[in-house]
Structures are given as structure tokens and as C-alpha cells.
Amino acid sequence: MSPHAHPGAPRPGDGDDYQAALAQGLLPIREVARLTGVNAVTLRAWERRYGLIVPQRTAKGHRLYGAEHVAQIQAILTWLDRGVSVSQVKGLLGAEQPVCAETGSQWDAKRQRLLESICSLNERGLDDCLNRELAVYPPDTLCRQLLLPLFEALEARWHAQFGAQAERVFFHSWLRSKLGARLYHNNRQHPGAPLLLVNLSTRPMEPGLWLTAWLASNAGCVVEVFDWPLPPAELALALERIQPRALLLYSSQALSSSHWSRLLAGYACPCLLVGPAVHIQRPQLQQLSDPPHQLNLAQDPLAALRCLADLDLLEQP
């Protein structure tokens, strides 16, 4: 198999059964992943571990999915977004059952395990905890149910507490390495112009920046991250050289006057401002969302992903 082939792509010699199945409207796993946002690794894990989404197979074992499978995946995502654990979903599919009150506590337990590893500065424990969830949950579900609530809990914990900076540096360093490695791998699989993400905060290793980058990367885009503020003139130089499909500016702080002036001047490519700065300066920023500036605003990584999708910036040319 070519090193550049997509996982789940047909190999030479798959035979007429594969082509006949495609002609009947069945889809290979890579196409189902693109349609639903659930990557192939997660789809396989749902099938092996929980008996969810059992596709047809070709003579050579390649998975093929029908419209009913895609509908089931969408139903699973709906349950996951309500806080139901993936282990409970099979019993709920196709049944008019209310969500159990205890299901939210399962996410609480997952967050608590992550929190305990962070508090003890236990990198291996932290890695193992997140790897288990990455194997069975789509990125946006993990972001909504696990990681963003975890960030909130950590910020509350770190307020004026001894040891907070050690925990903060440990966790943010680990998160950047973890998600950065996944970006590196994904970038080798995707074609096209990149999304350029730039950290405008004075603090490096902003977790919201890396979550935004990770979500966009899993949606099929090449992503380049500048995790350090750039002077406006050098940011313009980077844009000229990289020629990104869009610029995402992340800031957890109010924007400096120099960057504010640059936003007023506008950029040659679509521009999206992400992070708490959107809430802090919303009245002023709202004026820039209209022509000629047309600045797009998103307060968190999930909102940023929705905005990119609405602007058709996640589709490869």
C-alpha cells in the first residue's frame, strides 16, 4: 500500500465486489469519516468494543457503510452530546428512552481522573487517561464534554493557590506536545493551503489555541500554529509567505492597540478571532464583523469550528 494512501482506501485487487458495492451507494470508511466527523479509528473502536455500527465487508475485509449506518452515527453523536457514555449508547439506539440522570457523572469521573493526574504531575497517567477517551470519542465531543469543562475546573483550582504555576506549566506543556504531535501526523495526510493560527496572548501554550488547531486538523485541514505573538508587520510577512486559506487569531486577553489597528486595516484572507478576547471586547469587535472588515468572531474552539464550517473553510479545494 502506498504510504500516502488513506486508511480504508481500496487497495489494488479489491475486486469487482468493492466497485459493485460503491455503485449501490455504499461508502468506504474514509468517506463516512468525512461526512460525520468521526474518524476511522473511532469508528473501528465503536465496532470492536461496543458492537456499534457494524458495516458490510468486502471479500478482502474492507468496511462499507450504507445510509442507515450514517444515520446511526448521527444518532450516536446526539446521545454523546447529551452526556451519555459510549458504553450506554447501544441500549438507547432506536429506543425512546430518557437519558439517565447519572450519565453526566460519568464525564465528571473522567474529568476527575484527568485532574488527579494533573495535580500529581503524572504525565503517564494523564496520557493514559486521555488516550482511552481519544480511542472512542470524536474530538468535538471530547472538547465539549471533557476538555473545556476541565479547563474551567483547572482555572478555578489555580486561582491564588500554591503550586498552581507548576501544575499549569506541566499541563499546558503536555497538552501542546500531545495535540502538536497529532497535528504533525494529520498535516502529512491533508493537501491544500493551511489554516494559520497565531497566538496573540502574552502567555504561550494557550490551551484554547491548541484545541482549536486540533479540531480543525481533525476536520481535514492542514494547520500551522504560531504559539507566540508576532508584531503586526511580521504577521503580514508570514501571511505573504504562507498564503493560508484563513487566519485564526487567538487571544485570552484584550487585544493590544497595535493588533487592534491591524484588524482595522483588514487582512487579504478570511480572518477569525477566537478566545476570551471576543467576550472582553465584543462591543468594539462587533463593529469589525461588518464590511469592509468582515472579521469573524468565535468565543471558544467549538464555535470556531462551526464558523470555519459555515465559511466553507474546512473543505479541501
Long-range contacts (C-beta under 8 A, 24 or more apart in sequence): 6-30, 6-189, 7-40, 8-33, 8-40, 8-62, 8-63, 10-62, 11-60, 11-62, 13-60, 14-58, 14-60, 14-62, 15-58, 15-59, 15-60, 17-58, 17-59, 18-58, 18-60, 18-62, 18-64, 21-56, 21-58, 21-64, 22-64, 25-66, 25-67, 26-56, 26-64, 26-65, 26-66, 27-64, 27-65, 27-66, 27-70, 28-62, 28-63, 28-64, 28-65, 29-55, 29-62, 29-63, 29-65, 32-65, 32-69, 32-70, 32-73, 34-220, 35-70, 36-70, 36-73, 36-74, 36-77, 37-77, 37-138, 37-139, 37-140, 37-218, 37-219, 38-73, 38-77, 38-138, 39-138, 39-139, 39-218, 41-135, 42-135, 42-136, 42-137, 42-138, 43-73, 45-135, 45-136, 46-76, 46-86, 46-136, 49-136, 50-86, 50-87, 50-89, 50-90, 50-136, 51-90, 52-76, 52-86, 52-89, 52-90, 52-93, 77-138, 77-141, 80-137, 80-138, 80-141, 80-145, 81-141, 81-144, 81-145, 83-107, 83-145, 86-136, 86-137, 107-145, 107-146, 107-149, 110-146, 111-146, 111-149, 111-150, 111-153, 114-146, 114-150, 115-150, 115-153, 115-154, 115-157, 118-154, 118-167, 118-170, 118-171, 119-167, 121-166, 121-167, 121-170, 123-170, 123-174, 126-171, 126-174, 127-174, 127-178, 130-178, 139-214, 139-215, 139-218, 140-215, 140-302, 140-305, 143-211, 143-215, 143-301, 143-302, 144-302, 147-207, 147-211, 148-211, 148-300, 148-301, 148-302, 151-207, 151-208, 171-207, 172-205, 172-206, 172-207, 173-205, 175-205, 175-207, 175-210, 176-205, 176-210, 176-227, 179-210, 179-211, 179-213, 179-214, 180-210, 180-225, 182-214, 182-217, 182-218, 183-213, 183-214, 183-217, 183-223, 183-225, 186-217, 186-218, 186-222, 186-223, 187-217, 187-222, 187-223, 190-217, 190-220, 190-221, 190-222, 190-316, 191-222, 191-316, 192-221, 192-222, 192-245, 192-316, 192-317, 193-222, 193-243, 193-244, 193-245, 193-317, 194-221, 194-222, 194-223, 194-224, 194-242, 194-244, 194-245, 195-221, 195-222, 195-223, 195-224, 195-244, 195-245, 195-246, 195-247, 195-248, 195-308, 195-313, 196-224, 196-226, 196-238, 196-239, 196-242, 196-244, 196-246, 196-247, 196-248, 197-223, 197-224, 197-225, 197-226, 197-248, 197-249, 197-250, 198-226, 198-229, 198-230, 198-235, 198-238, 198-247, 198-248, 198-249, 198-250, 199-225, 199-226, 199-227, 199-228, 199-229, 199-250, 199-251, 200-229, 200-249, 200-250, 200-251, 200-253, 200-255, 200-256, 200-259, 200-277, 201-229, 201-250, 201-251, 201-252, 201-253, 201-275, 202-229, 202-253, 203-252, 203-253, 204-228, 206-250, 206-252, 206-275, 208-250, 208-252, 208-274, 208-275, 208-276, 208-300, 208-301, 209-250, 209-274, 209-275, 211-301, 212-248, 212-250, 212-274, 212-301, 212-304, 212-305, 215-301, 215-302, 215-304, 215-305, 216-248, 216-304, 216-305, 216-308, 216-314, 219-305, 219-308, 219-309, 219-314, 220-314, 220-315, 220-316, 221-245, 221-308, 221-313, 221-314, 221-316, 231-258, 232-258, 232-259, 232-261, 232-262, 235-262, 236-262, 239-267, 239-268, 239-269, 243-269, 244-269, 245-269, 245-270, 245-313, 246-270, 246-271, 246-272, 246-308, 246-311, 246-313, 247-271, 247-272, 248-272, 248-273, 248-274, 248-304, 249-273, 249-274, 250-274, 250-275, 251-275, 251-276, 251-277, 252-276, 252-277, 253-277, 253-280, 254-280, 254-281, 255-281, 263-288, 263-293, 263-295, 264-288, 264-293, 266-292, 266-293, 266-294, 270-294, 270-296, 270-311, 270-313, 271-295, 271-296, 272-296, 272-297, 272-298, 272-304, 272-307, 272-308, 273-297, 273-298, 274-298, 274-299, 274-300, 274-301, 274-303, 274-304, 275-299, 275-300
